[in-house]
């Protein structure tokens, strides 16, 4: 599989930064807007270099849950 570029990740971060405080969206919704896989969105958020700027906790899975593996680094 081809490794996504930093520019791809920047698009994810830009979109996540637009999520208003108190609101959430899904990995799938972001992926659809950016024409990519939800897994790429998840990976981008997992390696997010600035969690203070990009509120990853506002992105949830299709069931409305924070992805434990990425959010809490569990296996």
C-alpha positions, 0 to 999 in steps of 0.5 A: 500500500502506498504511504499517504503524503504529509499533504494528505495528513495536513488536509485531515488536520485542517478539516478536524480543526474546523469541528466546533467545540462540543461537536463530533464527526466520524472518521468516515465523514472526514474520509468521504469529504477528502476522498480517502479511506477512514483508515487513513484518517485514523492513522493521520490522527494517530500520528498527529504532531500537535494534539493541542491544535488538532482536536482528535477527540472530536472524531469518533467511529461509526458507533459514536465511540473514540477509537481506543486503539488510537486514543489510548495506545492500547493493542 
